[in-house]
Amino acid sequence: MGSDVEKAVLVLNAGSSSHKCALFQGNEKLPLWRTHMEWKEGYSSAYLHLFEKGKQVLSEPVSIASAEEGLAKIFSHLPHVELQAIGHRVVHGGEKFTEISLVTEEVEGEIERCSYLAPLHNPANLAGIRMAKLAFPKVSQYAVFDTAFHATMPEEIATYPLPYHWREKGLRRYGFHGISYSYCTTRAQEFCPSPSHKMVICHLGAGASLCAVSEGHSIHTTMGMTPLEGLMMGTRSGSIDPGLLLHLLKVEEISPDALETMLNKESGLLGISGVTEDMRDLLEMAEKGEQRAILAIEMFTKRLSLYLGEMIAALGGLDTLIFTAGIGEHVPLIREKALEPFRFMGVEIDQRKNCERGGEERVISTERSSVTVAVLPTHEEWEIAQQINNHTCRSRPLEAPQQSNS
C-alpha cells in the first residue's frame, strides 16, 4: 500500500471462551472493524459476530476445534489495511510489567511465568500473541497489562498480613480491570464538570471491582492477587472468611480443584439465586417476589456500599464517583441502592438522569450534590490503541513506517 494510507492499530483480547478484536484508524474512537467470537466448553456452539463502523454485518455459527483456529478464522475476515501495530490485553503482568511493553521473546517468557497468578487468562492471552506473530510477522506487537495501572498502590495496601517471606515471593495485591480504570480516569477528567482529585471508579460487570484514584493514580482496589477478592460478582464469591475455606477443605473434604471451581464459577449472584448471574433476570425475578433473587441483589448492593466506604477512606474524601461496565452503566437501581448509605455526606442522585436509558456518558448527580456521580461507558480496546499510539510517539518519533500486512 502507498505511504499516504493511514495506518491502523489492531487490538486483540484473546480468551479461553471468547476472542474480541477491534481495528482503529487515526483518532476515530468508533472501530473501523470489530469482531466477537464466543464458544462453549469443547468449542461447541461457536458464534462469530462481525461489525463494520458500529453496524453488525455478520452473525453466524462457525466450526472450530481450538481457540487458535478461532483466531485464524477472525484474521481471515480482517480488512486489507496497513497495520501500525497489534495490541494485546494481558490480564496479569506480575510485578515486572508496570506499563505497556513491546513483545519480545523475553516478554513472552515473563507473561508465561506470570500464568500461575492468572491460570484462566494469561495462557489464552499468550496464545493470542503467538498466533498474531505468526499471522503478521512484520508488525510490532505490544502487551498492555490489566495489573499495570495499580503499580502505584502503596506497600501497606499491596501487602497481605502474612509472614513477610510470602510477600518476597510475589504473593501480594495486584488488582485488575486496570485498562478500564486507565480509560475512565482520563475520560473523567475531560468529561466531568470539575477536577477529580479523589475519585472512585466502580467497574461492575460479570467481574466487578472498585478502584480508588488519587490525582490520576491508583492507590487501592478491591481485587487482590487474583480476581476472586473483593466484591460479590456474577459467578465469583468475592472475599470470604479464610477460615470457612479451610473448613470446606478439611471438614467437608472438598478438593482444591472443586473449591476453585465453586468460588470462580458457582458462587456470587448465581450461587445465591441458584438460577442466574444476569442482573437483569434477577431484577425481574425480584419484582415477582422471588426471595433468593431479592437476597442476591441485596447482598450485591450491600457489599458494594461497604467497599465504596473503604475506597473513600483510602482517599480521605471523594470528589467524583464513576459507574462503568455492564451493570454499572445499565442498572439504575444498583447505583441508587449502593449510594443510599452516603446521603449523610451529601451524595445526591438525580432520579430522572439516573433512570435514563442507554449507556451514554452523563452526570447523574444533582447540582447540589457534594460529589459528582457519573455514568461513563468504558472503552478498553480504545485505551489499548491509545497507549500504543502514545508509546510509539514517545519512543520512536522518527521511525520509518511499518510494513503492510497485505
ZAMARGU-4260 file (C-alpha; in steps of 0.2 Angstrom, whole numbers, plus 5000, padded with zeros to 4 digits):
<rodrens>
0) 5000/5000/5000 | 5005/5018/4997 | 5013/5028/5011 | 4998/5040/5011 | 4986/5027/5018
5) 4983/5030/5036 | 4989/5015/5047 | 4978/5006/5059 | 4980/4998/5076 | 4973/4980/5079
10) 4968/4977/5097 | 4966/4959/5102 | 4958/4951/5118 | 4961/4933/5116 | 4952/4922/5130
15) 4948/4904/5134 | 4930/4906/5130 | 4929/4921/5118 | 4940/4932/5107 | 4937/4950/5104
20) 4946/4961/5091 | 4944/4979/5086 | 4953/4989/5072 | 4956/5008/5075 | 4962/5020/5062
25) 4968/5038/5066 | 4959/5047/5080 | 4942/5038/5077 | 4935/5031/5093 | 4922/5020/5083
30) 4931/5004/5077 | 4933/5003/5059 | 4930/4984/5061 | 4926/4974/5076 | 4923/4955/5080
35) 4917/4945/5094 | 4919/4926/5094 | 4912/4915/5108 | 4911/4897/5111 | 4906/4884/5125
40) 4917/4871/5133 | 4924/4859/5119 | 4922/4873/5106 | 4904/4868/5103 | 4891/4881/5098
45) 4904/4894/5092 | 4897/4910/5085 | 4906/4924/5076 | 4899/4942/5076 | 4906/4955/5064
50) 4904/4974/5065 | 4909/4987/5052 | 4909/5005/5059 | 4897/5000/5073 | 4885/4991/5061
55) 4883/4972/5063 | 4886/4964/5046 | 4888/4946/5051 | 4882/4934/5065 | 4884/4916/5061
60) 4889/4899/5069 | 4907/4893/5065 | 4915/4877/5066 | 4932/4877/5076 | 4942/4864/5085
65) 4953/4876/5096 | 4955/4894/5101 | 4969/4896/5089 | 4958/4890/5075 | 4945/4903/5080
70) 4958/4917/5080 | 4963/4911/5062 | 4945/4912/5057 | 4944/4930/5064 | 4960/4935/5055
75) 4953/4929/5038 | 4939/4942/5040 | 4952/4957/5043 | 4950/4971/5031 | 4965/4975/5020
80) 4973/4989/5029 | 4991/4994/5034 | 4994/4989/5052 | 5005/5000/5063 | 5004/4988/5077
85) 4994/4975/5086 | 4990/4977/5104 | 4986/4963/5116 | 4976/4964/5133 | 4986/4953/5145
90) 4977/4951/5162 | 4992/4948/5174 | 5009/4957/5172 | 5015/4952/5190 | 5027/4965/5197
95) 5038/4966/5182 | 5026/4975/5170 | 5020/4992/5176 | 5017/4999/5158 | 5014/4994/5140
100) 5028/4983/5133 | 5034/4979/5116 | 5033/4960/5114 | 5049/4951/5113 | 5054/4933/5117
105) 5059/4939/5135 | 5042/4947/5137 | 5033/4932/5132 | 5043/4922/5144 | 5038/4933/5158
110) 5020/4933/5154 | 5021/4914/5154 | 5030/4914/5171 | 5015/4925/5177 | 5002/4912/5172
115) 5002/4904/5189 | 4994/4921/5195 | 4981/4920/5182 | 4979/4902/5175 | 4962/4906/5167
120) 4968/4921/5157 | 4987/4923/5154 | 4989/4906/5144 | 4975/4912/5132 | 4982/4929/5131
125) 4999/4922/5127 | 4992/4910/5114 | 4984/4926/5105 | 5001/4935/5105 | 5009/4920/5097
130) 4996/4917/5084 | 4996/4936/5079 | 5015/4935/5077 | 5013/4920/5065 | 5000/4929/5055
135) 5008/4946/5055 | 5027/4943/5057 | 5032/4961/5051 | 5020/4970/5063 | 5026/4976/5080
140) 5016/4968/5095 | 5013/4976/5111 | 5006/4969/5128 | 4995/4980/5139 | 4993/4974/5156
145) 4977/4974/5167 | 4988/4975/5183 | 4999/4989/5177 | 4988/5003/5182 | 4989/4998/5200
150) 5008/4998/5201 | 5006/5014/5211 | 4997/5007/5226 | 5007/5009/5242 | 5015/4995/5251
155) 5003/4995/5265 | 4989/4992/5253 | 4998/4979/5241 | 5005/4968/5256 | 4994/4955/5264
160) 4996/4952/5283 | 5005/4936/5281 | 5023/4931/5285 | 5034/4943/5275 | 5043/4929/5265
165) 5027/4926/5255 | 5027/4945/5250 | 5045/4942/5244 | 5039/4928/5233 | 5027/4940/5224
170) 5011/4935/5234 | 5003/4952/5235 | 4988/4963/5230 | 4989/4967/5211 | 4972/4972/5206
175) 4963/4970/5189 | 4952/4980/5177 | 4967/4992/5175 | 4964/4996/5157 | 4946/5001/5160
180) 4952/5011/5175 | 4965/5020/5165 | 4952/5025/5152 | 4939/5031/5164 | 4952/5041/5174
185) 4957/5050/5158 | 4940/5052/5151 | 4933/5058/5168 | 4945/5072/5169 | 4939/5078/5151
190) 4920/5074/5154 | 4916/5079/5172 | 4912/5097/5176 | 4925/5099/5190 | 4943/5092/5193
195) 4943/5075/5200 | 4957/5074/5213 | 4949/5060/5223 | 4939/5048/5213 | 4932/5030/5215
200) 4928/5020/5199 | 4915/5006/5200 | 4918/4993/5186 | 4903/4982/5188 | 4901/4968/5176
205) 4901/4949/5177 | 4918/4953/5185 | 4917/4968/5197 | 4929/4979/5206 | 4932/4996/5213
210) 4947/5007/5212 | 4952/5022/5222 | 4961/5035/5211 | 4971/5050/5219 | 4977/5063/5207
215) 4976/5051/5192 | 4985/5036/5201 | 4978/5020/5209 | 4980/5019/5227 | 4968/5005/5232
220) 4957/4992/5223 | 4946/4978/5229 | 4953/4964/5218 | 4969/4956/5225 | 4982/4943/5220
225) 4968/4936/5209 | 4951/4942/5203 | 4942/4932/5216 | 4945/4945/5230 | 4933/4959/5234
230) 4915/4962/5228 | 4902/4949/5225 | 4901/4945/5207 | 4892/4936/5194 | 4899/4919/5197
235) 4913/4923/5209 | 4911/4924/5228 | 4922/4939/5231 | 4930/4940/5248 | 4926/4925/5260
240) 4932/4921/5278 | 4948/4911/5275 | 4943/4900/5290 | 4927/4895/5280 | 4938/4889/5266
245) 4949/4879/5277 | 4933/4871/5284 | 4927/4866/5267 | 4944/4858/5263 | 4947/4850/5280
250) 4930/4845/5286 | 4919/4844/5271 | 4934/4837/5261 | 4931/4847/5246 | 4946/4845/5234
255) 4956/4861/5230 | 4951/4860/5212 | 4932/4858/5216 | 4934/4873/5228 | 4942/4883/5215
260) 4928/4879/5203 | 4915/4883/5216 | 4922/4900/5220 | 4925/4905/5202 | 4910/4898/5193
265) 4897/4893/5205 | 4896/4907/5218 | 4891/4925/5218 | 4874/4930/5211 | 4872/4913/5203
270) 4876/4904/5219 | 4864/4914/5229 | 4850/4914/5217 | 4853/4896/5211 | 4847/4901/5194
275) 4856/4915/5185 | 4871/4928/5187 | 4862/4940/5175 | 4857/4955/5185 | 4843/4959/5173
280) 4835/4942/5175 | 4837/4944/5194 | 4828/4961/5194 | 4813/4953/5185 | 4813/4939/5197
285) 4814/4950/5212 | 4799/4960/5206 | 4789/4944/5206 | 4794/4942/5224 | 4807/4928/5222
290) 4816/4928/5239 | 4833/4922/5233 | 4834/4934/5219 | 4830/4948/5232 | 4844/4941/5243
295) 4856/4941/5229 | 4853/4959/5224 | 4853/4965/5242 | 4870/4956/5246 | 4877/4963/5230
300) 4872/4981/5234 | 4877/4980/5252 | 4894/4974/5248 | 4896/4987/5235 | 4892/5000/5248
305) 4904/4993/5261 | 4918/4993/5249 | 4914/5010/5242 | 4917/5016/5260 | 4934/5008/5261
310) 4939/5016/5245 | 4933/5033/5251 | 4943/5030/5267 | 4958/5026/5257 | 4957/5043/5248
315) 4952/5053/5263 | 4937/5060/5254 | 4928/5060/5237 | 4926/5072/5223 | 4920/5060/5209
320) 4911/5043/5208 | 4911/5034/5191 | 4900/5019/5186 | 4905/5009/5172 | 4904/4991/5163
325) 4888/4982/5161 | 4879/4983/5177 | 4887/5000/5182 | 4881/5008/5165 | 4864/5000/5163
330) 4856/4996/5180 | 4849/5012/5189 | 4843/5003/5204 | 4860/4996/5209 | 4868/5014/5208
335) 4854/5021/5218 | 4854/5007/5232 | 4873/5007/5233 | 4874/5026/5236 | 4859/5027/5249
340) 4871/5025/5264 | 4881/5040/5258 | 4867/5053/5259 | 4874/5059/5275 | 4890/5065/5266
345) 4879/5075/5253 | 4879/5062/5239 | 4863/5065/5230 | 4857/5057/5214 | 4845/5065/5201
350) 4832/5051/5199 | 4827/5056/5181 | 4845/5057/5175 | 4849/5040/5184 | 4835/5031/5176
355) 4838/5037/5158 | 4840/5023/5146 | 4856/5019/5137 | 4875/5019/5141 | 4879/5037/5136
360) 4891/5047/5146 | 4881/5058/5158 | 4882/5066/5176 | 4868/5058/5186 | 4870/5068/5202
365) 4861/5084/5207 | 4869/5101/5206 | 4869/5102/5225 | 4877/5085/5227 | 4894/5085/5236
370) 4901/5073/5224 | 4900/5072/5205 | 4892/5055/5201 | 4893/5050/5183 | 4889/5035/5171
375) 4904/5033/5159 | 4905/5018/5147 | 4922/5010/5147 | 4932/5008/5131 | 4946/4996/5135
380) 4950/4992/5116 | 4952/5011/5113 | 4963/5013/5128 | 4975/5000/5122 | 4976/5008/5105
385) 4979/5025/5113 | 4993/5018/5124 | 5001/5011/5108 | 5000/5027/5099 | 5007/5037/5114
390) 5021/5024/5117 | 5026/5024/5099 | 5026/5043/5098 | 5037/5044/5114 | 5049/5031/5109
395) 5051/5032/5090 | 5046/5048/5084 | 5056/5047/5068 | 5054/5029/5064 | 5050/5024/5046
400) 5033/5017/5043 | 5028/4999/5047 | 5027/4987/5033 | 5010/4982/5027 | 5001/4966/5032
405) 4993/4965/5015
</rodrens>
